[in-house]
Amino acid sequence: MKISVITLFPQMFIGPFNYSIINRAKVQGLVEINLIDLREFGVGKHRTVDDKPYGGGAGMILKVDVLQRAIKHSVDKKLTKKEQKVILLSAGGKTYNQEMAKDFSHLKHLIIICGHYEGVDERILNFIDEEVSIGNFILTGGEIPAMAIVDSVIRLVKGVLRQGVTQSESFSQGLLEHPQYTRPKRFGKLSVPQILLSGDHKKIRQWKEKESVKKTRKNLNSKKARNHSPQIQ
């Protein structure tokens, strides 16, 4: 799989992409990551990538002509439309989830555009496939969300992790993963649930399923409570 990240700050990715599972996937040739410097497609002597918004307003807007050139450069012309996708990281995009991570992991090429400044020229939507957001909050740019998406996608690429590891994880089956424990059996007054020490695989499986449902229900109820909390005027 190939992942291309269009960004004004490619150096931000050097550390996160050179360690752990992402680096191992790169070394094994399972994933290729290209960092595309948006400034290289800027206008004029100063490589300008942004401008003031028409109609006034605070902040600067990334230019559609600059972004379009970067996209055109990044797209693999040997691949079909179904084999690659261009996404823009934007506060107004569809909220990212595990299902989207799975879909992206099956692509041959994923192109991620990191938004920045006040926003992007709306006309860029004619040159992308999807807008994506990692949540209802604002960051200074799309670089950190891009890192999160790349990490979540790469670990699902075939061969990156041991077979079966991702199948029982949180969100993979629509439920949060059951509680996990390891040595020591007892830590102060806290003990590992006895069922996990029993060796009865059927009962252990049933316990894990029950705990997954309980954990998911608790999480959903907590979210509902937060969403319906009174707003301070």
N, C-alpha and C positions, 0 to 999 in steps of 0.2 A: 504494500500500500504506500502511496505517496501523499504527503500532507504539505501544502504550501501555505505559509502565513504571510499576509501582506501587512506590513507594520512600519511605523515611523521609527521604531526603536528595536531593531533586530537584536541588539546586544543584550536586551533584557532576557532573552530566551536561552542564552548560552549556558548559564548555570543549571536551570531546571531541566534542560534537555540533554545534559551530559552526565546524568546520574541515574541510578536505579533501573527500573524496568524500561523506561524510555530509551536510555542509552544502550541497554542490552538488546533491545529490539532493533536498534540501528546497527549495532555491531554484527548481529546475526543476519542482517540483510532483509529483515521482515518488514521494516518501515524505512522510508526515506523522507526526511524533513527538509524542506527548503524555506529559508527565511528571505522574503522579498522586501527590500528596502523601498518603501513608497517614495522616498525622496529622489530616487533614481529616475522617476517619471515626472518629476516636478517641472514647472514652467520657467523658462528664462535662466539667466546667469545664476540666480540665487535658488534655483530648484524649488520654486514656490508651490506648495501643495494645498493651500487654503486661502480663503478670502472672506471679506465681510459679507454678511447676509443681506440680500435684497429686502427692502422694507424695514431695515433697521433691526436692532436687537443686540444683545451682548454676545461676546464670543466670536469665534471664527469657524467657518464651515469648510470641510474638506471638499475639494473641487471634483466635479463629475468627470471632467476630461482626464485628470490625473489618475483617478481610480480606475477608469475604464481602460486606460493604457496598461496599468498594472495587472488588471484582470486578464486582458488579452495576452499579455506576456506569460502569465501563469498557466493558462488553460492548455492542457495537453491535447493537441489536435488529432492525435492518434486514437483518442478515447471517444466513446459515444456520450450523449447527454445523460444516459442512465448510469454510466460508469463513473462520472465525476459530478461534483456539486460545488457551487459557489455560495458561501453563506456570509452574511454581514452581521457582526456582533453589534446589537443595537438595543437600547432600553425598550423600544417598542416591538421587539421581536417575540416570537413564540418561546415560552419558557422551556429551557432545556431539561431533558429528563433521560432516564436510562434507555427508554425505547428509541429515542433519537440517537443515542450513542451507539446502539446496536445497528441501526440503519446506516449510520456513517461508517461503521467499521467494515461494512460489506462493499463499500465503494473502492474503486481503484485509485481515485484521486479526490481529496477534499481540499478545497481552497477556502481559507478563513481570512476575512478582512477585519482588521482591528479598527473600530471607529475611534475617533479622538476629537478633542476640542469640543465645540458646542454641538457638533453633529456632522452629517454629511448631506450633500446636495441630494434632494429627494429623487432626482432623475436617475440616480445610480440603481434604483430598484428595478429598472428596465434591463440591467445587466447582471443581476444576481438571481439565485434560485430561491433563497429563503433568508429571512431575518431571524436571528436567534438572540435570546436574552438568558443570562444565568440567574436572574431573579429581579425582584422589584426594589432595586436600590441602584445608586449611581456610583460609578467609578471614574477615575480620570481618563481612562482609555480602555481599549479592548484587549490589551496584552495579557493581563491576568486571567480574564475569562477564556482567552484563547489557550493558555497553558492548561487550564482545567479541562477544557474540551478535548485537547490533544491527548492528555493523560487518560481520560475516561474512554476514549476511542481506541487508543493503541493497546490497552490491556485486554480488549475484546478481539483483537486481530488474531486469527488462527495461528497457533504456535508460540505466541508471546508468553502466555501463562500455561501451566500444566492443565491438561484436559480435565474438565469438570469443575475446576476451581471457581469459575464465575457463575455456574448454574444455580447455586444455592445462596448467592449473595443477596443483600438487601435490594429490593426493586426488581430482581430478575424474575421472580414468580408472582409479582404483585404484592409481596409481603416484605416486611423488614426481616433481616436475618435474626435468628434466635440468639440468646445470650451465649457467649463463649467463655471458657475457663481453661486454665492450665496450672501447672505446679506453682506454688505449694498447695496441697489439698486444703490446708487451713492457714489463714492469715489473720492473726489476732482472733477476733470473734467471728470472722467471716469464713464460711466453709463452702466448698464446691457442692452443688446439689447432689445428693446421694444417688439419684437415678443415673447420673453420668458415670458413676463408679461401679455400677451394677454388672456391666458386661452384657446386659439384655438389650440386644440391638433393636428389637421391635419396640420395646418400651422407650428406649432412648429416642428413636425416630418419632414416635408419637409425642413425646415430651417436647422435642424440638419444634414440631408442627404447631402444637398448642401454644408454646411460648412465642412463636413468630406471629401468630394471630393476635395474642394478647399485646405484644409490643406494638404491632401495627395499629390496633384499635386505640391504645393509649396515645400514640403519636397523633392520630387523626383527631381525637378528642381535644388534645392540647392545641392543635392548629385551629380548630373551630372556636375554642375559647378565646384565643388571641384575635381571631378575625372578627369576633362579635363583642370585643371589649369596647366600652364607651370611649368616644373620641373627645379629647379636651379641646374646647373652643378657644 
